[in-house]
């Protein structure tokens, strides 16, 4: 199940994904066209563009069990 469809993340920008229920980092599958940082907060997950020179494309899916 896709949580975030292919989204462009400009330099230094962040993508916030709200936590639903018992969702953990292990439940997420992240595809990105460049480097990124992944941060966890109590209420959301944060994906930050960590590429030095360009925007990246990001897709986030919930893993099938």
VMD Tcl script that builds the backbone (N, CA, C; Angstrom):
set m [mol new atoms 195]
animate dup $m
set s [atomselect $m all]
$s set {name element resname resid chain x y z} {
  {N N UNK 1 A 0.835 -1.166 0.000}
  {CA C UNK 1 A 0.000 0.000 0.000}
  {C C UNK 1 A 0.890 1.243 0.000}
  {N N UNK 2 A 0.666 2.152 -0.930}
  {CA C UNK 2 A 1.463 3.370 -1.011}
  {C C UNK 2 A 0.958 4.405 -0.010}
  {N N UNK 3 A 1.882 4.905 0.816}
  {CA C UNK 3 A 1.548 5.987 1.729}
  {C C UNK 3 A 1.820 7.330 1.065}
  {N N UNK 4 A 2.924 7.384 0.280}
  {CA C UNK 4 A 3.291 8.595 -0.452}
  {C C UNK 4 A 3.663 8.183 -1.857}
  {N N UNK 5 A 2.935 8.687 -2.850}
  {CA C UNK 5 A 3.278 8.399 -4.240}
  {C C UNK 5 A 4.529 9.172 -4.597}
  {N N UNK 6 A 5.073 8.922 -5.752}
  {CA C UNK 6 A 6.316 9.553 -6.177}
  {C C UNK 6 A 6.221 11.078 -6.002}
  {N N UNK 7 A 7.025 11.590 -5.088}
  {CA C UNK 7 A 7.009 12.995 -4.726}
  {C C UNK 7 A 8.396 13.586 -4.892}
  {N N UNK 8 A 8.475 14.802 -5.417}
  {CA C UNK 8 A 9.756 15.492 -5.546}
  {C C UNK 8 A 10.054 16.204 -4.241}
  {N N UNK 9 A 11.259 15.977 -3.733}
  {CA C UNK 9 A 11.693 16.593 -2.487}
  {C C UNK 9 A 12.879 17.506 -2.797}
  {N N UNK 10 A 12.663 18.840 -2.816}
  {CA C UNK 10 A 13.738 19.781 -3.141}
  {C C UNK 10 A 14.870 19.751 -2.110}
  {N N UNK 11 A 15.982 20.390 -2.429}
  {CA C UNK 11 A 17.143 20.455 -1.542}
  {C C UNK 11 A 16.774 20.903 -0.141}
  {N N UNK 12 A 17.223 20.150 0.869}
  {CA C UNK 12 A 17.023 20.530 2.257}
  {C C UNK 12 A 15.602 20.465 2.775}
  {N N UNK 13 A 14.655 20.042 1.956}
  {CA C UNK 13 A 13.248 19.974 2.378}
  {C C UNK 13 A 12.946 18.649 3.051}
  {N N UNK 14 A 11.824 18.636 3.790}
  {CA C UNK 14 A 11.426 17.437 4.524}
  {C C UNK 14 A 10.031 16.992 4.121}
  {N N UNK 15 A 9.811 15.694 4.244}
  {CA C UNK 15 A 8.510 15.081 4.005}
  {C C UNK 15 A 8.055 14.472 5.325}
  {N N UNK 16 A 6.868 14.852 5.789}
  {CA C UNK 16 A 6.335 14.356 7.052}
  {C C UNK 16 A 5.276 13.300 6.774}
  {N N UNK 17 A 5.426 12.140 7.417}
  {CA C UNK 17 A 4.477 11.042 7.256}
  {C C UNK 17 A 3.869 10.752 8.626}
  {N N UNK 18 A 2.583 11.036 8.817}
  {CA C UNK 18 A 1.964 10.804 10.133}
  {C C UNK 18 A 1.961 9.320 10.495}
  {N N UNK 19 A 2.148 9.059 11.767}
  {CA C UNK 19 A 2.100 7.671 12.253}
  {C C UNK 19 A 0.651 7.253 12.424}
  {N N UNK 20 A 0.332 6.091 11.900}
  {CA C UNK 20 A -1.012 5.534 12.049}
  {C C UNK 20 A -0.907 4.265 12.886}
  {N N UNK 21 A -1.526 4.267 14.042}
  {CA C UNK 21 A -1.544 3.072 14.876}
  {C C UNK 21 A -0.163 2.663 15.335}
  {N N UNK 22 A 0.181 1.403 15.082}
  {CA C UNK 22 A 1.456 0.848 15.531}
  {C C UNK 22 A 2.501 0.813 14.427}
  {N N UNK 23 A 2.448 1.737 13.500}
  {CA C UNK 23 A 3.377 1.789 12.375}
  {C C UNK 23 A 4.798 2.059 12.876}
  {N N UNK 24 A 5.765 1.236 12.429}
  {CA C UNK 24 A 7.160 1.413 12.810}
  {C C UNK 24 A 8.016 1.598 11.570}
  {N N UNK 25 A 9.271 1.928 11.778}
  {CA C UNK 25 A 10.197 2.121 10.664}
  {C C UNK 25 A 10.332 0.837 9.835}
  {N N UNK 26 A 10.294 -0.297 10.499}
  {CA C UNK 26 A 10.428 -1.584 9.809}
  {C C UNK 26 A 9.243 -1.871 8.893}
  {N N UNK 27 A 8.126 -1.205 9.105}
  {CA C UNK 27 A 6.937 -1.401 8.273}
  {C C UNK 27 A 6.987 -0.596 6.978}
  {N N UNK 28 A 7.963 0.313 6.855}
  {CA C UNK 28 A 8.037 1.194 5.695}
  {C C UNK 28 A 9.072 0.724 4.683}
  {N N UNK 29 A 8.745 0.893 3.428}
  {CA C UNK 29 A 9.658 0.628 2.319}
  {C C UNK 29 A 9.827 1.955 1.586}
  {N N UNK 30 A 11.068 2.469 1.570}
  {CA C UNK 30 A 11.330 3.793 1.000}
  {C C UNK 30 A 12.195 3.650 -0.242}
  {N N UNK 31 A 11.724 4.238 -1.336}
  {CA C UNK 31 A 12.502 4.302 -2.578}
  {C C UNK 31 A 12.839 5.758 -2.807}
  {N N UNK 32 A 14.129 6.051 -3.036}
  {CA C UNK 32 A 14.553 7.425 -3.281}
  {C C UNK 32 A 15.618 7.445 -4.369}
  {N N UNK 33 A 15.615 8.510 -5.151}
  {CA C UNK 33 A 16.581 8.636 -6.248}
  {C C UNK 33 A 17.875 9.303 -5.803}
  {N N UNK 34 A 18.051 9.506 -4.517}
  {CA C UNK 34 A 19.262 10.102 -3.974}
  {C C UNK 34 A 19.344 9.819 -2.484}
  {N N UNK 35 A 20.313 10.438 -1.824}
  {CA C UNK 35 A 20.485 10.180 -0.395}
  {C C UNK 35 A 19.468 10.981 0.421}
  {N N UNK 36 A 19.081 10.407 1.564}
  {CA C UNK 36 A 18.102 11.048 2.434}
  {C C UNK 36 A 18.386 10.674 3.875}
  {N N UNK 37 A 17.860 11.463 4.799}
  {CA C UNK 37 A 17.915 11.151 6.224}
  {C C UNK 37 A 16.528 10.710 6.651}
  {N N UNK 38 A 16.485 9.742 7.556}
  {CA C UNK 38 A 15.209 9.268 8.088}
  {C C UNK 38 A 15.191 9.554 9.579}
  {N N UNK 39 A 14.189 10.283 10.040}
  {CA C UNK 39 A 14.059 10.614 11.451}
  {C C UNK 39 A 12.713 10.131 11.961}
  {N N UNK 40 A 12.687 9.734 13.240}
  {CA C UNK 40 A 11.440 9.289 13.866}
  {C C UNK 40 A 11.068 10.224 14.991}
  {N N UNK 41 A 9.847 10.674 14.989}
  {CA C UNK 41 A 9.284 11.473 16.073}
  {C C UNK 41 A 8.099 10.690 16.627}
  {N N UNK 42 A 7.624 11.015 17.825}
  {CA C UNK 42 A 6.490 10.275 18.392}
  {C C UNK 42 A 5.226 10.302 17.534}
  {N N UNK 43 A 5.023 11.393 16.776}
  {CA C UNK 43 A 3.783 11.525 16.010}
  {C C UNK 43 A 3.961 11.373 14.502}
  {N N UNK 44 A 5.217 11.305 14.006}
  {CA C UNK 44 A 5.422 11.195 12.561}
  {C C UNK 44 A 6.822 10.682 12.222}
  {N N UNK 45 A 6.987 10.292 10.963}
  {CA C UNK 45 A 8.289 9.963 10.399}
  {C C UNK 45 A 8.687 11.140 9.518}
  {N N UNK 46 A 9.987 11.424 9.440}
  {CA C UNK 46 A 10.460 12.533 8.622}
  {C C UNK 46 A 11.523 12.013 7.667}
  {N N UNK 47 A 11.356 12.330 6.380}
  {CA C UNK 47 A 12.362 12.011 5.368}
  {C C UNK 47 A 12.891 13.341 4.862}
  {N N UNK 48 A 14.209 13.537 4.983}
  {CA C UNK 48 A 14.826 14.801 4.590}
  {C C UNK 48 A 15.776 14.565 3.431}
  {N N UNK 49 A 15.682 15.404 2.407}
  {CA C UNK 49 A 16.596 15.338 1.268}
  {C C UNK 49 A 17.994 15.663 1.772}
  {N N UNK 50 A 18.914 14.707 1.651}
  {CA C UNK 50 A 20.280 14.874 2.128}
  {C C UNK 50 A 21.255 14.945 0.955}
  {N N UNK 51 A 20.730 15.019 -0.268}
  {CA C UNK 51 A 21.578 15.124 -1.457}
  {C C UNK 51 A 22.161 16.530 -1.498}
  {N N UNK 52 A 23.403 16.653 -1.900}
  {CA C UNK 52 A 24.078 17.959 -1.847}
  {C C UNK 52 A 23.696 18.898 -2.984}
  {N N UNK 53 A 23.183 18.368 -4.090}
  {CA C UNK 53 A 23.069 19.221 -5.278}
  {C C UNK 53 A 21.731 19.198 -6.008}
  {N N UNK 54 A 20.810 18.309 -5.644}
  {CA C UNK 54 A 19.619 18.189 -6.479}
  {C C UNK 54 A 18.410 17.706 -5.690}
  {N N UNK 55 A 17.268 17.843 -6.307}
  {CA C UNK 55 A 16.032 17.310 -5.748}
  {C C UNK 55 A 16.033 15.793 -5.922}
  {N N UNK 56 A 15.288 15.101 -5.080}
  {CA C UNK 56 A 15.177 13.647 -5.206}
  {C C UNK 56 A 13.695 13.271 -5.323}
  {N N UNK 57 A 13.443 12.105 -5.904}
  {CA C UNK 57 A 12.091 11.552 -5.975}
  {C C UNK 57 A 11.963 10.506 -4.879}
  {N N UNK 58 A 10.866 10.570 -4.135}
  {CA C UNK 58 A 10.661 9.661 -3.007}
  {C C UNK 58 A 9.288 9.003 -3.116}
  {N N UNK 59 A 9.258 7.681 -2.887}
  {CA C UNK 59 A 8.016 6.917 -2.794}
  {C C UNK 59 A 8.079 6.118 -1.494}
  {N N UNK 60 A 7.010 6.154 -0.699}
  {CA C UNK 60 A 6.968 5.426 0.559}
  {C C UNK 60 A 5.786 4.466 0.522}
  {N N UNK 61 A 6.070 3.194 0.804}
  {CA C UNK 61 A 5.035 2.155 0.835}
  {C C UNK 61 A 5.047 1.455 2.199}
  {N N UNK 62 A 3.900 0.931 2.545}
  {CA C UNK 62 A 3.808 0.077 3.721}
  {C C UNK 62 A 4.079 -1.349 3.244}
  {N N UNK 63 A 5.004 -2.046 3.898}
  {CA C UNK 63 A 5.348 -3.407 3.505}
  {C C UNK 63 A 4.155 -4.330 3.690}
  {N N UNK 64 A 4.029 -5.251 2.759}
  {CA C UNK 64 A 2.985 -6.267 2.850}
  {C C UNK 64 A 3.448 -7.348 3.809}
  {N N UNK 65 A 2.554 -7.812 4.676}
  {CA C UNK 65 A 2.922 -8.842 5.650}
  {C C UNK 65 A 2.425 -10.185 5.222}
}
mol reanalyze $m
mol bondsrecalc $m
mol representation Tube
mol addrep $m
